[in-house]
Amino acid sequence: MSKQATPLALIDLTADAPCCQPLAQHRVPAGTAAVLAPAFKALGDPVRLQLMSMIASAEGGEACVCDLTPAFNLTGPTISHHLKTLREAGLVDAERRGTWVHYRARPAVLRQLAALLTVEPATAS
C-alpha cells in the first residue's frame, strides 16, 4: 500500500488563495508542513522535476506519456513510477485516453508551493 493512500486534509492545496504565509515571514505550522512536504519531496528528484517542467510547459497544458518517455534514458515503468509519484503528491492530474495517459499540471498547487517560498526583496533604507 502506498504511503500516500490517505492524504492529510489539513489545508486545501487546490484553493486559489495561499495556504499559508511565506516561510520567510512566518513559521510553517507542523500540520501544514506535513501536507506540503510530499509535493516538495516529489520535486526533489531530478527526473520528476524535469517531468513536471515538461508537463507544465507543454503546449495546450498537457503532455502524453508517449511524448515524455522518449526524453529520458529510462524504461517506461520507471517513468510511470515517477509520474505516479507526481500524481500522488497532487502536482499533476492524469487522464487515460485509449492506450495513453495524458498529464496536466495542477496550477493551484504549484501556486501554493510558490507562495510558500516567496521572499520579498529587501527594501532600500
Secondary structure, 3 states (H helix, E strand, C coil): CCCCCCCCCCCCCCCCCCCCCCCCCCCCCHHHHHHHHHHHHHHCCHHHHHHHHHHHCCHHHEEEHHHHHHHCCCCHHHHHHHHHHHHHCCCEEEEEECCEEEEEECHHHHHHHHHHHCCCCCCCC
